[in-house]
Amino acid sequence: MTETIEHVPHSAWGGRFSETTDAFVQRFTASVDFDRRLADHDIDGSIAHARMLAKVGVLSSTDCEAIIAGLEAIRTEIARGEFPWSVALEDVHMNIEVRLTERIGPAGKRLHTGRSRNDQVATDIRLYLRAAIDACCSELRRLQQGLIDLAEREAATIMPGFTHLQTAQPVTLGHHLLAWFEMLHRDYGRLRDGQRRANQCPLGAAALAGTSFPIDRHDTATQLGFDAPTENSLDSVADRDFAIEFCAAAALLMTHLSRMAEELVLWTSAQFEFIALPDRFCTGSSIMPQKKNPDVPELVRGKTGRVNGHLVSLLTLMKSQPLAYNKDNQEDKEPLFDTVDTLLGCLRAFADMVPHIEARRDTMAAAARKGYATATDLADYLVRKGVPFRDAHAVVGQAVSQAIERGCDLADLPLADLQALCQSIEADVFTVLTLEGSVAARGHFGGTAPEQVRAAVQRARQRLLDAP
């Protein structure tokens, strides 16, 4: 790939100017270093535009065929890394247009009839984002599938559930993993919703007011796979809310991944030892040979701030712009592109890693026995015996105090001592004080009982199949 930075005298807009652009300004205002990734979409949009112009009689069939052949040849040049990118030509659009004219002659200069770089770039970004969302959703589904498979495998694995990072009640690992699935499934829906709103075609809005040529915007929209052309030419070129919406959905998805990452980091620590990650997703220490660092979850957690920052950047970019297009909007691409790259990378890393998580079941069960996780079960037991809940709460608090003094679990307290606290307690109390009894008691829809987890796994599999 070659790149030139010298002045190109036949600029697309140079006729009105009496002097060449300052070399620094040329570099400062150029976007080709980053918007060249839109090249394939730009070529698709140009081919659709040329075909439409030929259909309505603005462009001859001969010129149309030459343009299409030239653009496809340029596509091949770019794919092979042979395209002569020039900063002097500012952006991906002018680089391709000038190269097209070099290849096919005057016909290349007719391609831009009835459009502007304003509607051209708006179309390119929507085409790019539509494909990017498909890629992200594919990786997200792969991650969700991994969570479902792991949840089914660990449907009966007991672990402590936490509030305030303190042991609260026993749950199953499968149930916990399906909580992550639910978060991600809403994220999937948000991405698809945003994709639907982005799938409107701005091509034909031209600079801001449309064009005097008899174009057919429905034709170009159909050719490019859009649902419809955008309704208003001003809005078509002026707003980037579709990009902001994607970044908002991405920030929320990254927040969910970050929460998952935080738990994975905790669970792999020596203080928890709930799970083990495969060595290929971890690194060691240059000085401490015993270390196995969970770098993938830590990086995902860290990259969340990066995506959040891009969302704020785009919101700030748009907040003070009058209609219609402004050069400010050149700054929309780098945050958007990096958001896509970051999100896609994090999803791929997690989708690769999650199915290979190894649950340390004995450690999890031992942790669930600490912290009196079945205290609520004892309170519920007393309520079923006719004791008002607040009174039951007080009795259980006293029982916990005794267990703390003796250094034992609630299930290890003698029946006589429990009965001394409340005469309603009988020998059957110990069935509710076991971890297995506690999780089994949550056998309602959405509960943590193993049979409910297995049923939820089957529903989740079907939801993945039904998702668009």
C-alpha positions in Angstrom: 0.0 0.0 0.0 1.3 3.4 -0.9 0.3 6.9 0.4 1.1 10.3 -0.9 0.7 13.6 0.8 1.5 16.1 -1.9 -1.1 18.6 -3.2 -3.4 17.3 -5.9 -4.4 20.3 -8.1 -7.7 18.9 -9.4 -9.4 18.7 -6.0 -13.1 18.1 -6.0 -13.7 21.6 -4.7 -10.6 23.5 -5.7 -12.1 25.7 -8.5 -13.2 28.4 -6.1 -9.8 28.7 -4.4 -6.9 30.9 -5.4 -4.2 29.1 -3.4 -3.4 25.6 -2.4 -4.2 24.2 1.0 -1.5 24.5 3.6 0.3 21.2 4.1 -0.5 21.0 7.8 -4.2 21.8 7.2 -4.3 19.2 4.4 -3.2 16.6 6.9 -5.3 18.0 9.8 -8.5 18.0 7.8 -8.0 14.6 6.0 -9.8 11.5 7.2 -8.5 8.9 4.7 -6.2 7.4 7.3 -9.2 6.1 9.2 -12.2 6.2 6.9 -10.5 4.0 4.3 -12.1 1.1 6.1 -15.4 2.3 4.5 -14.0 1.6 1.0 -16.0 -1.6 0.3 -19.2 0.0 1.4 -18.4 3.2 -0.6 -18.0 1.1 -3.7 -21.3 -0.7 -3.1 -23.1 2.6 -2.7 -21.5 4.0 -5.8 -22.4 1.0 -7.9 -26.0 1.3 -6.7 -26.0 5.0 -7.5 -24.6 4.5 -11.0 -27.2 1.8 -11.8 -30.0 4.0 -10.6 -28.7 7.0 -12.7 -28.7 4.7 -15.7 -32.2 3.5 -15.0 -33.6 7.1 -14.9 -31.7 8.1 -18.0 -29.2 10.5 -16.3 -26.2 8.2 -17.1 -25.7 6.2 -20.3 -25.6 2.4 -20.1 -22.0 2.5 -21.5 -20.8 4.9 -18.8 -22.6 2.9 -16.1 -20.9 -0.3 -17.2 -17.5 1.4 -17.3 -18.1 2.8 -13.8 -19.1 -0.5 -12.4 -16.1 -2.3 -14.0 -13.8 0.4 -12.8 -15.1 0.3 -9.2 -14.8 -3.5 -9.1 -11.2 -3.2 -10.3 -10.5 -0.6 -7.5 -12.1 -3.0 -5.0 -9.6 -5.6 -6.0 -6.7 -3.1 -5.8 -7.7 -2.2 -2.3 -8.1 -5.9 -1.2 -4.6 -6.6 -2.5 -3.1 -3.6 -0.8 -2.1 -2.0 -4.1 -4.3 1.1 -3.9 -2.5 4.5 -4.0 -4.1 6.3 -1.0 -3.5 10.0 -0.9 -4.0 12.3 2.0 -4.3 15.2 -0.4 -7.6 13.7 -1.6 -8.9 14.0 1.9 -11.1 11.0 2.3 -12.0 7.5 1.0 -14.6 8.9 -1.3 -12.4 11.3 -3.3 -9.6 8.7 -3.4 -11.8 6.2 -5.1 -13.4 8.7 -7.4 -10.1 10.1 -8.6 -8.7 6.6 -9.1 -11.9 5.7 -11.0 -11.4 8.6 -13.4 -7.8 7.7 -13.9 -8.9 4.2 -14.9 -11.9 4.9 -17.1 -11.6 8.5 -18.1 -14.5 11.1 -18.2 -17.2 8.6 -17.3 -15.7 8.5 -13.8 -16.4 12.2 -13.4 -20.1 11.6 -14.0 -20.6 9.2 -11.1 -21.1 12.0 -8.5 -24.1 13.4 -10.4 -27.1 13.8 -8.0 -25.3 13.1 -4.8 -22.9 14.8 -2.3 -20.2 13.4 -0.1 -22.6 14.3 2.7 -25.2 11.7 1.8 -22.4 9.4 0.5 -20.7 9.2 3.8 -23.9 8.9 5.7 -24.8 5.9 3.5 -21.4 4.3 3.9 -21.5 4.5 7.7 -24.9 2.9 7.8 -23.8 0.1 5.6 -20.7 -0.3 7.7 -22.6 -0.3 11.0 -25.2 -2.7 9.7 -22.5 -5.3 8.9 -20.7 -4.5 12.2 -23.9 -5.2 14.2 -24.3 -8.5 12.4 -20.7 -9.5 13.4 -21.2 -8.4 17.0 -24.5 -10.2 17.3 -22.9 -13.4 15.9 -20.2 -13.3 18.6 -22.8 -12.4 21.2 -24.9 -15.4 20.3 -21.8 -17.6 20.5 -21.1 -16.3 24.0 -24.7 -16.9 25.0 -24.6 -20.4 23.7 -21.5 -21.0 25.8 -23.3 -19.7 28.9 -26.2 -22.0 28.2 -24.1 -25.1 27.8 -22.1 -24.3 31.0 -25.3 -23.5 32.9 -26.8 -26.9 31.9 -23.6 -28.6 33.1 -23.7 -26.8 36.4 -27.4 -26.8 37.0 -27.1 -28.5 40.4 -23.8 -27.0 41.5 -24.4 -25.1 44.7 -22.6 -21.8 45.4 -23.2 -18.8 47.7 -25.4 -16.1 46.3 -24.3 -12.6 47.4 -25.7 -9.2 48.3 -23.2 -6.5 49.2 -20.6 -9.2 48.4 -21.7 -10.9 51.6 -23.1 -14.4 51.6 -26.9 -14.2 51.3 -28.6 -17.4 50.1 -27.4 -20.5 48.3 -28.0 -20.6 44.6 -26.8 -22.8 41.8 -24.0 -21.9 39.5 -26.3 -22.6 36.5 -28.8 -20.1 37.8 -26.0 -17.5 38.2 -24.8 -18.1 34.7 -28.3 -17.7 33.3 -28.5 -14.3 35.0 -25.6 -13.3 32.7 -27.4 -14.8 29.8 -30.5 -12.6 30.5 -28.4 -9.5 30.6 -26.8 -10.4 27.3 -30.1 -11.3 25.6 -31.4 -7.8 26.3 -28.2 -6.4 24.8 -28.7 -8.5 21.7 -32.2 -7.1 21.4 -30.9 -3.5 21.8 -28.3 -4.1 19.0 -31.0 -5.5 16.6 -33.4 -2.6 17.5 -30.7 -0.1 16.7 -29.8 -1.9 13.5 -33.4 -1.6 12.3 -33.4 2.2 12.8 -30.0 2.5 11.1 -31.2 0.6 8.1 -32.6 3.6 6.3 -30.9 4.9 3.2 -29.7 8.6 3.1 -28.4 8.3 -0.5 -30.0 11.0 -2.7 -30.3 13.5 0.1 -27.3 15.1 -1.6 -25.7 18.0 0.3 -28.8 18.8 2.4 -31.8 19.7 0.1 -32.0 16.7 -2.3 -31.1 17.0 -6.0 -32.8 18.4 -9.1 -32.0 15.2 -11.0 -34.9 12.7 -11.4 -33.4 10.1 -9.1 -35.1 7.1 -7.6 -34.2 6.8 -4.0 -36.3 3.8 -3.4 -34.3 2.0 -6.1 -30.9 2.7 -4.5 -32.3 1.8 -1.0 -33.6 -1.6 -2.4 -30.3 -2.3 -4.2 -28.3 -1.7 -1.0 -30.6 -3.8 1.2 -32.1 -0.9 3.2 -35.6 -1.1 4.5 -36.5 2.3 2.9 -34.9 5.7 2.0 -34.7 8.3 4.8 -37.7 10.6 4.9 -36.0 14.1 5.2 -33.0 15.2 3.3 -31.8 17.6 6.1 -32.0 14.9 8.7 -30.4 12.4 6.4 -27.1 14.1 6.3 -27.1 16.0 9.7 -27.7 13.3 12.4 -25.6 10.5 13.6 -28.0 9.2 16.2 -27.9 5.7 14.7 -24.1 5.7 15.5 -24.7 7.1 19.0 -27.5 4.5 19.6 -25.1 1.7 18.7 -22.4 3.1 21.0 -25.0 3.4 23.8 -26.0 -0.3 23.3 -22.3 -1.2 23.1 -21.5 0.7 26.4 -24.3 -1.2 28.2 -23.2 -4.5 26.7 -19.6 -3.8 27.8 -20.9 -2.9 31.3 -22.5 -6.3 31.5 -19.3 -7.9 30.2 -17.4 -5.9 32.8 -19.6 -7.2 35.6 -19.1 -10.7 34.4 -15.3 -10.1 34.2 -15.3 -8.8 37.7 -16.9 -11.9 39.0 -14.5 -14.1 37.0 -11.5 -12.2 38.4 -12.8 -12.7 42.0 -13.8 -16.3 41.4 -10.3 -17.2 40.1 -8.5 -15.7 43.1 -7.0 -17.7 45.9 -9.6 -16.2 48.2 -12.5 -17.7 46.3 -11.2 -20.5 44.1 -14.6 -21.0 42.6 -13.4 -21.6 39.1 -10.3 -22.2 37.0 -9.7 -20.6 33.6 -7.7 -22.4 30.9 -4.0 -21.4 30.8 -4.4 -20.0 27.2 -6.6 -17.2 28.5 -4.2 -16.2 31.3 -0.7 -15.0 31.7 2.0 -15.3 34.4 4.2 -12.8 36.3 7.8 -11.8 35.3 8.9 -12.0 38.9 6.4 -14.3 40.8 6.4 -17.8 39.2 3.3 -18.9 41.0 1.0 -16.3 39.4 -1.7 -17.1 36.9 -3.3 -13.8 36.0 -6.9 -13.6 34.5 -5.8 -11.1 31.9 -8.7 -11.6 29.5 -11.4 -10.7 32.0 -9.3 -7.9 33.4 -8.8 -6.4 29.9 -12.5 -6.7 29.1 -13.2 -4.9 32.4 -10.7 -2.2 31.5 -11.9 -1.7 27.9 -15.4 -0.9 29.2 -14.2 2.6 30.1 -12.9 3.1 26.6 -16.3 2.3 25.1 -18.1 4.5 27.6 -15.8 7.3 26.6 -16.6 6.9 23.0 -20.3 7.2 23.7 -19.7 10.5 25.6 -17.5 11.7 22.8 -20.3 11.2 20.1 -23.0 12.7 22.3 -20.8 15.8 22.8 -20.0 15.9 19.1 -23.6 16.2 18.1 -25.0 18.3 20.9 -24.4 21.8 19.5 -24.5 21.3 15.7 -27.0 23.3 13.7 -28.6 21.6 10.7 -27.3 20.3 8.3 -23.9 18.8 7.8 -20.8 20.2 9.6 -17.2 19.2 9.4 -17.5 18.2 13.1 -19.1 15.0 11.9 -15.8 13.8 10.5 -15.0 13.1 14.2 -17.7 10.5 14.4 -15.8 7.7 12.7 -12.9 7.0 15.0 -15.0 6.6 18.1 -17.5 4.4 16.2 -14.8 2.3 14.6 -12.9 1.7 17.8 -16.2 0.9 19.6 -16.9 -1.8 17.0 -13.4 -3.2 17.2 -13.3 -3.2 21.0 -16.7 -4.7 21.4 -16.1 -7.4 18.8 -12.8 -8.3 20.4 -14.2 -8.6 23.9 -17.1 -10.7 22.7 -14.8 -13.0 20.8 -12.5 -13.4 23.8 -15.4 -14.3 26.1 -17.1 -16.5 23.6 -13.9 -18.5 23.3 -13.2 -18.7 27.0 -16.6 -19.2 28.7 -17.3 -22.8 27.5 -14.0 -23.9 29.0 -14.5 -22.5 32.5 -13.9 -25.3 35.1 -16.2 -25.1 38.2 -14.6 -26.1 41.5 -17.8 -27.5 42.9 -16.5 -28.6 46.4 -15.0 -25.2 47.0 -18.2 -23.5 46.0 -20.3 -25.7 48.3 -17.9 -25.2 51.2 -18.2 -21.4 50.7 -22.0 -21.6 50.6 -21.9 -23.3 54.1 -20.2 -20.2 55.5 -22.1 -17.1 56.3 -25.4 -18.8 57.4 -26.8 -18.9 53.9 -29.9 -20.9 55.0 -31.0 -18.4 57.6 -33.8 -17.2 55.4 -35.0 -20.8 54.9 -35.3 -21.1 58.7 -37.3 -17.9 58.8 -39.6 -19.2 56.0 -39.9 -22.5 57.9 -41.2 -20.7 61.0 -43.6 -18.7 58.9 -45.1 -21.9 57.5 -45.5 -23.0 61.2 -47.6 -19.9 61.8 -45.0 -17.6 63.3 -45.3 -14.0 62.0 -42.4 -13.1 59.8 -41.0 -10.4 61.9 -41.0 -12.7 65.0 -39.4 -15.4 62.9 -36.8 -13.0 61.7 -35.9 -12.2 65.4 -35.7 -15.9 66.3 -33.4 -16.7 63.4 -31.2 -13.8 64.3 -30.8 -15.3 67.8 -30.0 -18.7 66.3 -27.3 -17.1 64.1 -25.8 -15.4 67.1 -25.6 -18.8 68.9 -24.0 -20.4 65.9 -21.4 -17.6 65.6 -20.5 -18.1 69.3 -20.1 -21.8 68.8 -18.3 -21.5 65.5 -20.7 -23.8 63.7 -23.4 -23.7 61.0 -27.1 -23.4 61.7 -27.6 -27.0 60.7 -25.2 -28.0 63.5 -27.1 -26.4 66.3 -28.9 -29.1 68.5 -32.6 -29.4 68.1 -33.1 -28.6 71.8 -31.3 -25.3 71.5 -33.4 -24.3 68.5 -36.6 -25.3 70.3 -35.5 -23.2 73.2 -35.7 -20.2 70.9 -39.1 -21.1 69.4 -41.3 -24.0 70.4 -42.7 -24.3 66.8 -39.4 -25.8 65.6 -39.6 -29.6 65.1 -37.2 -32.3 63.9 -38.1 -31.6 60.3 -36.3 -28.3 60.5 -33.0 -29.8 59.4 -34.4 -30.6 56.0 -34.6 -26.9 55.2 -31.2 -26.1 56.7 -29.2 -28.1 54.1 -27.9 -26.3 51.0 -29.6 -28.9 48.8 -32.9 -28.3 50.5 -32.6 -24.6 50.3 -32.1 -24.5 46.5 -34.7 -27.2 45.9 -37.2 -25.1 47.7 -36.9 -22.4 45.1 -38.8 -24.5 42.5 -40.9 -21.8 41.0 -40.5 -20.2 37.5 -37.3 -18.2 37.5 -36.0 -19.9 40.7 -32.6 -21.4 41.4 -33.8 -25.0 41.9 -31.9 -27.4 39.5 -35.0 -28.5 37.7 -35.9 -24.9 37.1 -32.4 -24.1 35.8 -32.7 -27.0 33.4 -36.1 -25.8 32.2 -34.7 -22.3 31.8 -31.8 -23.7 29.8 -34.2 -25.2 27.3 -36.2 -21.9 27.1 -32.9 -20.0 26.5 -32.0 -22.4 23.7 -35.3 -21.8 22.0 -35.0 -18.0 22.4 -31.6 -18.1 20.7 -33.2 -20.0 17.8 -36.1 -17.5 17.6 -33.9 -14.4 17.8 -33.5 -12.5 14.4 
